[in-house]
Amino acid sequence: MAWGSSNNFAESHTQASLLGDKVKFSGSEKYTVSINGVEYNPVRTSDVWAACGIWDDNMKLVRTFPRNGPPIGESAFLRCGMEKWGYRHIKARHMNDWKRVAAYAGSYNWRDFADWAIEQVLIAPYATNYSATHDMWNYRAPLVIRDNNGNVIKRYRPLVAVANADSNIITAFPRR
């Protein structure tokens, strides 16, 4: 069965365990995922990401995100990019990372979950730092996964890196 082809929440979780997750799921378990107190809702309407075809320009805009951390008042731009930055980089290097975390939230689409997480991190970052070496801003916020009883079972600190010069998103991934 292809990832995302199931409409069954428990099957989604079983797939997550096949992807290397050590947590065992039963059909009755339900998890909540939040960043800065904002819970992910798998049926929410997310902004549509523009497609990045094989012939599309690296600078094609996929999505514009609001950004509240420094530099204040600027947006961050997810562009098609290439191997080392943008959507193509995130898909090639971090798609499976997002899939694993998204499965806890009952999301069948890694892009919808990544969209929500990137937006939350950029709207209300817990930590922001500037890397002069790479001329980029790094944004982080705590992502918490809780079981039915409210117990924290996993914590992540998603990182979103944005180039200082042009505000393009370099990478985004749910690091531990």
N, C-alpha and C positions, 0 to 999 in steps of 0.2 A: 504494500500500500504506500502511495506517495505521501510525503509530509503535507498536511493541510487538506487531504482529500476526505478526511473523516469529519463528521459532525458530532462525534461522541467525545465528551470531555475526558472520560477515563482512557479511551484509546489514545488521545493526545498525550496523556501522562505516561502511558506505557511506552510510547514512542520516545519520550524524553529519557526514560531510563535506558532505552536501547542506544541513545546517543551518549551514554557515559555518565548519566546522573546517578548518584548512589542512593537516592531516596526511592523507596518502593511505594507505588501508588495502589490504592484500592479504589474501586468505583465510587465509594461514598466520601472520599476525602475531597475537601475543597480548600483552596488556598487564596489568600488575598496578597496582592503585590502593590506596594505603595512607594512613592518618592516624595519626601517632605510632606507626608500626610495625605497626598492625593492618590486615591486608589485607581488602579487601571481597570477599565471596564471594556471587556472584549467586544461588546456590541456598540461601542461609541463610534461616532463618525470621525475618522481621521482625515487629514488633508491628503489628497491624492498625490502620490509621487509621480512626476513625469517619467516616462519610459526612457531608458538609456539603451538604444539599439547599438549594434556593433559598429555602425557607421556614424553614430551621433557624435558631435563635437564634445570634447572634454569639458568645455565651459557651459554646456547646456544646463540650464537651471532645473533641478529636480524639485526643490522645495526651499522656501524661505522660512526661517525660524526667528521668532522674537528672541532678543537677548537682553537680559537685565544686569548681567555682571559687567565688569569693565571690558572694554570701553563702553560706557553706558550709552544707551540710545541707539545702538547699532543692531542690525540684524545679522544673522549668520546664514550663509548660503550653502546648501547641499547641491553640488553640481555633479554631473556624470563622472568627471575626474578620470583617473587612470589607476594603474597598479599601486601607487603610493599615496593616493589621496582621493577623497570623494566617495560617491556611491559605489563605484566599481571596486575600490579598495575595501570598503566596509562589507560589501557582498562577498568578495573573494576571501577575506581574512577573518571576518567576524560574524557572518551570517549564522553559522552553527552555534556560536556563543549566544546570540540573541534568541535563536530557536529554543535552546535549553531553558533559558529564563522565562520566555514567553509561555512555554508549556504549563508552568505553574499558574499562570494567570488565565489559562483556558483560551489563549490566543492561538489561532490556527495559521497566522500569517506573521512571520518574523518582522516584516516591514512595518505593519501596524503597531506592533509593540515597540520596535526601535523608534518609530516616529514619536510615540507618546513619551518614551524615556528621554530622547534627545530634547524634546520640547520642555519637559519638566526640569531637566538639568540646566538648560539655558535660561529658563524663566526664573528659577530660584536656586542658583548654585549654592551648595554648602561651603565649597572651597573653590577659589579661583587663584591661579598663579600665572605669571608671565614667564615664558622660557625665552631668554635672550638668545640662547644657543640656536634655537629653532625658529625664533621670531613668531611665536604662537602663544595663544591663551589656552590654558587647560581648565576645564570646568568639571566639577565633581559634585555629586549629591548622593546621599544614602538611599539605596533601594532595599526594601525589607520584604521578605516573604514570610507570611504567618499561616499557621494551620487553622483548623476549625475553632480551636480554643484560644486563639490569639497569641500562641507561642511563636516566637521567632525561630524559624527553622533554617533560614539562610539570609545572609547579608551580602550585598554587592555595593560597589562604589563606581557606577558607570562614569566613564571618562568621555568627554567630548572635547576634541582639540580643534581650535579655530585659528587659521592663519591671521596674523596681525595686519599684514599688508592689504589683503583683499577680503577678509572676513569669510573665506571659504572654509567649510568643514573639512578637516584633513582626515579625521577618524572618529569613530564612536564605538565603544564596546563596553560590556558589563563586567568589569574586572572585579575580582574578589577582594 
